[in-house]
Amino acid sequence: MHPLLNIAKEAAEAAGNVIRFYQDRFDQITVEQKGRNDYVSQCDFEAEQAIIKTIRKYHGNHKIIAEESGVQNGNGDVEWIIDPLDGTTNFLHQFPQFAVSIAVTVKGKLTHAVIYDPIAEEMFTATKGSGAYLNNHRIRVSGQKTLDNALLATGFPYHDFSYIDAYLASFKAFMTSTAGIRRAGSAALDLAYVACGRVDGFWELNLKPWDIAAGALIIKEAGGLATDFAGGENFLESGNIMAANPKMYKEMAQVIGKTIPAELRK
C-alpha cells in the first residue's frame, strides 16, 4: 500500500474517533450556521484538526484544502483535499449516514482516496492504477446495463436553489425511468456506494471539491466513470458530477443532456 494512502487511512481513523466520541455526547456539541441549511459543529472542527495533525506528523510542507479551515499552502506537488464530516446535518440529527472523505492529488491528478464511515466501520480506499477496496476487499461497480431496474442516488439542492428547475427536470426523468432514487445526505458515501455496486449511478450539481474528490477516484478504480455533465474532468471546479458503470453512464448522460441546460453542464 502506498505510504500516502496509509497516512490518509490513519487520518480518517483519527477523525472517525472524534466523530464516535461526539456521537455519544450530543449535549456537548456546539453548532454554528454558515449559511442557509449549512451547519458546522464542534465535531467537524475537531475531526478536521485530527486529520491535519496526522498529515503534518509525516509531511509538514504539503498543501491542504479543508472544508472548515480553508487552504494551507505548501511546497511540492502533493495536495490533500479533506472533508472531516460529510453529512453534518445527518450527524446532528443522529441519522447514520455521514463519512470522512480524504483525497490526495499529485501534480494535479487524483492519486489516492479514502472514504470512511465510522459508524458502519467501512473504509473505502483507492490508489490510481491499483483498484478500489472496501475494508481491504476488492470492489467493482454494478453490472446494471440500463436505467430500467437501476437504483440511483442523488443529492437535493439545500442552500442554493438557483438551479432547482433544471435539477427537478433531471430528477423527474430519472424517477420515471428507474427502479428508484435514494437521497441519503452524504455525497461521499453515495459515490462510495456506486463504487461497490450498492447503487448503480449518482448525479448532483453544485458540490464542493472535498465532497467528491475521493469518491470520483474510488469509482474510477472500481471500473466506473465519474465526470462532469459534459463528460469531462472539470467536476472539481464545476461541482457537477455524474457517475456510473460505463454502460449505465451512457444512458444517464443522455438524460442529463436533455434535462440540464448547456450552461449548467460545464
N, C-alpha and C positions, 0 to 999 in steps of 0.2 A: 504494500500500500504506500502511496506517495506520502512523503513527510507533511506536505501542506494539507492533504486530506486528513491525516492523523490529527493535526492541530485543529482543523475545523471540527472534527468529531469531538475532540476534548472540549473545545469551546462550547459546542452545542450542548454537551452533557452538563457543563458548568451552568449554562443558562437554564437548562431543564431543572437542575437542583433548586435554583431560585424560584422558578415557577411552581414547583411542587411545594416548596416551603409556604408560599403565599396562598396556594390552593386551599390550605387548611387554616388560613388566618385572614379571611376576607375582612374581618372587622379592623384589621391593622393597615389596610391598604388606603393610601391617598390617591385621588384621581383628579386629573385636570382635563379640561375640554380644549383641544387645539383648534377646533372648528366645528361646523355643523356635523353632528353624528360622528365626530372624530375625537377619540379619547386616548389618553395616555395615563398609565398608572405607575405607581412606585415600583411595581414589579417589572414593568417594561424597562425603566431606567436601570434597575439593579441587574437585570438579566443582561442588558446590553453591556454594562460595565464588566460583568463576568466574562463575556465574550472578548471584549477588548483587552482585558487583563491577561487572558490566556494567549491571545495573539502576540501581545507585547512581551510576554515571557520568552518567546522564541524569536520574534522579529520586531525590533524597535523602530524600523525605518519603513515599514510597508504602509501604503496609503489605505485608509479605511473610510468607507462610506456607510454611515449608520443612520437608521431611521430617526433616532431621537437626538443624538449628539452631533449629527451632521458629518462634515468631511474633516478628516485628519490627514493632511498632506504628508507624503513620504517620498523617499528616494527609491529608484529602481522601477522594475516593470510589474510588480505584483500589487494587486488591489483587492481588498476584501469588501464585499457588499453584504451587509448584515441586517436582518430584521429579528430582534430579540423575542418578539411575541406577535406573530402574525395571527390576527383574530382576537384582538384585545377586547372588543365588545362581547364576543363569546365568552372569553375568560371572565369578564366582570359579571356575566350572568350565570356563571358556572355551567355553561354549555360546552361540553368537552370536545371542541373542535378548534384547536389552535396549535401552533407549532413554532419552533425556532428555524430560521432559514439563513444559511450562510453560503455564499458563493465566492469563488476566487477567480480572478482574471489574471492572465499573464500576457503582457503586451496587448492588452485589449481583448483577448479571447477568453471566453469562459473555459476553465480547465478543471475545476473541482467544485463539488457541490454537496451540501448536507441539508436535509430537512428532517427535523427531529420532533416527534410527537411525544412529549414527556409523560403524558397520561397513559397512552397505549404502549409506551416504550418501544416505539417503532422508529428506526433510524434508516432513512433513505440516503444513499450515497452514490456518487459517480465521479469518475475521473475521465477526462476526454480520451477516447480510444480504448478504454478498459471496461466498458459496460456499466450497468446500473445495478444496485443491490438494495435489498431490504433486510436489515439485520444479517448481513453477510451472505444472503441467498440471492442468486441472480434473478432479476425481474425483467419482464417484457411487457410491452403494450398489448392490448387485446387484439384478437383476430377478427373483430367485427368489421365487415366489409361495406355495409351500407347503413344509412341512417335508420332504416326500418329495424326495429328492435334494439336500437342503440340507447344507451344511457349516457346523457351528457351532464356536465357540471358547468356552472356559470357563477358570476357574481353580479348582484344588482347594483345600480348606482345608489350611493348612500349619502354623498355630500355635494357632488357636482351633478346637477340634473339638466345641464345644457344639451346633452346628447340623448336624453331619455327616449325621445320618439324613435330615433334610429335603433337604439338598443331594443325597445319593445317590439319593433318590427322583426328584428332577428329572433327574438325570443318566441314570438308567435309562430314564425316559420319553423323553428326547431321543435316547438311544443307540438305542432300538428303533424310532424313527420318522424317522430322518435317514440321510443317506449317511455321516456320520461326525462325530466330535468331536475337536478338537485342544486340547491344553493345553500351550502353548509356554512359559509362565512370565513373561510381561510383559503385564499388563492394558492398559497404554498402547498397545503395539503391536497387541494383539488388537483394540482399539477402532479403531485406525487402519486395520487390515485390513478391518474391517466397512465403514468409510467408502469404501474404494477397491474393494470388491467381492471381495476375496480370500477372505473368509469371509462367510457370509450373516447370521450373528447371533452374539450374545455374551450370556452371563449369568454373574454371580458375586455372592457375598454377602460382606459384611464387609470391603469395601475402604476405603481412605483417600481423602480429597478429592484429594490430589496424584496418586493412581493414575488417576483417572477424569475429572477436570475438563476437561482439554484434549481427551481423546478424545470426550467427550459432545458438545462443541460442534462438533468436526470432523464427527462423524456427522450431526448435525442440518443442518449446512451442505452436506453431501453428499446430502441428501434423505431421511435416515433418521430414526428415532425413538430416543431414549435416555431412559429413565425409571427410576424405582424400580419395585419389584414391584407397587405399587398403581396404576401408571400415572401417577404424579405426578412432581413435580420435586424430591423430597426425597432424591435419590440421594447428594448430597454429605454429607448428615447421616447417612443410614442406612447408607451403604456398599454398598447393594444396587442393582445396575444390570442392566438388560435393554435390548439394542439390536438393531435390525434395520431393514430397509426396512419401510414401513407394512403391507404385506400379510403378510409373514413375522412381523412383530411381533404381529399378532392371534393367530396360531397359537401363538407362543411364550408369549404372555400366558395363553392357555387352559391350557397345560401347567403353567406356574408357579402358576396359581390352583388347580390340582388337587393339586399336589405339595408346595408350600411353605405351611406353616401361616400363618394370618392374622396372627399376632403377628410373624412374620418378613417380612411383605410391606409393612410400613410404610415 
